[in-house]
Amino acid sequence: MQNIQKWVSFSFLAVGLVAWVVLRQAAEFTLGFLPWRFGTTWLIPLQDWVGVVGGLLLFVGLRRSIAASTYLAEVIGELSKVTWPAKKETLLSTGVVAVMVGIASFILLGFDTLWGTIVGFLYR
């Protein structure tokens, strides 16, 4: 259970960091529309403050939420029960998918060429 809690905390930290970056970019985009440059002369610009505070609030809110922690712990517990394929099986499946995509691409190319020729002939 302790190992799962570490993953839950790490996941919440990752969400907080992503929110930090997204909120910082959103604040920078929004502040770009203002006719004056508010907070640009500060040691730490305003958009950085918005990103840090927003990411930190989201991280703390998720850590304090019992429902979010329980849900994510259950998800991680279920993922530990998954049987993952071996490397050889994964490579073989990837090869089969790549070949099938290639075959489908050539079939679609043929249909597209045929259809283009028919439509071009009808418009002349």
Backbone hydrogen bonds, N-H to C=O, Kabsch-Sander energy under -0.5 kcal/mol:
donor,donor_aa,acceptor,acceptor_aa,energy
5,Q,1,M,-2.0
6,K,2,Q,-1.6
7,W,3,N,-1.6
8,V,4,I,-2.4
9,S,5,Q,-2.6
10,F,6,K,-2.5
11,S,7,W,-2.5
12,F,8,V,-2.4
13,L,9,S,-2.3
14,A,10,F,-2.4
15,V,11,S,-2.3
16,G,12,F,-2.3
17,L,13,L,-2.3
18,V,14,A,-2.3
19,A,15,V,-2.5
20,W,16,G,-2.1
21,V,17,L,-2.1
22,V,18,V,-2.6
23,L,19,A,-3.0
24,R,20,W,-2.1
25,Q,21,V,-2.3
26,A,22,V,-2.5
27,A,23,L,-2.5
28,E,24,R,-2.4
29,F,25,Q,-2.4
30,T,26,A,-2.6
31,L,27,A,-2.9
32,G,28,E,-1.0
33,F,30,T,-1.4
34,L,31,L,-0.9
38,F,36,W,-1.1
40,T,37,R,-0.7
42,W,39,G,-0.6
46,L,39,G,-0.5
48,D,45,P,-0.5
49,W,45,P,-1.6
50,V,46,L,-2.5
51,G,47,Q,-2.1
52,V,48,D,-2.7
53,V,49,W,-2.7
54,G,50,V,-2.4
55,G,51,G,-2.5
56,L,52,V,-2.5
57,L,53,V,-2.6
58,L,54,G,-2.2
59,F,55,G,-2.3
60,V,56,L,-2.7
61,G,57,L,-2.6
62,L,58,L,-2.5
63,R,59,F,-2.4
64,R,60,V,-2.0
65,S,61,G,-0.9
66,I,64,R,-0.7
69,S,65,S,-1.9
70,T,66,I,-2.7
71,Y,67,A,-2.5
72,L,68,A,-2.5
73,A,69,S,-2.2
74,E,70,T,-2.2
75,V,71,Y,-2.2
76,I,72,L,-2.5
77,G,73,A,-2.2
78,E,74,E,-2.2
79,L,75,V,-2.3
80,S,76,I,-1.4
81,K,78,E,-1.1
82,V,79,L,-1.0
84,W,82,V,-0.8
90,T,86,A,-2.3
91,L,87,K,-2.5
92,L,88,K,-2.3
93,S,89,E,-2.4
94,T,90,T,-2.3
95,G,91,L,-2.1
96,V,92,L,-2.3
97,V,93,S,-2.3
98,A,94,T,-2.4
99,V,95,G,-2.4
100,M,96,V,-2.4
101,V,97,V,-2.4
102,G,98,A,-2.0
103,I,99,V,-2.4
104,A,100,M,-2.6
105,S,101,V,-2.2
106,F,102,G,-2.1
107,I,103,I,-2.2
108,L,104,A,-2.5
109,L,105,S,-2.4
110,G,106,F,-2.3
111,F,107,I,-2.4
112,D,108,L,-2.7
113,T,109,L,-2.5
114,L,110,G,-2.6
115,W,111,F,-2.8
116,G,112,D,-2.6
117,T,113,T,-2.2
118,I,114,L,-2.4
119,V,115,W,-2.7
120,G,116,G,-2.3
121,F,117,T,-2.3
122,L,118,I,-2.2
123,Y,119,V,-1.8
124,R,120,G,-0.7
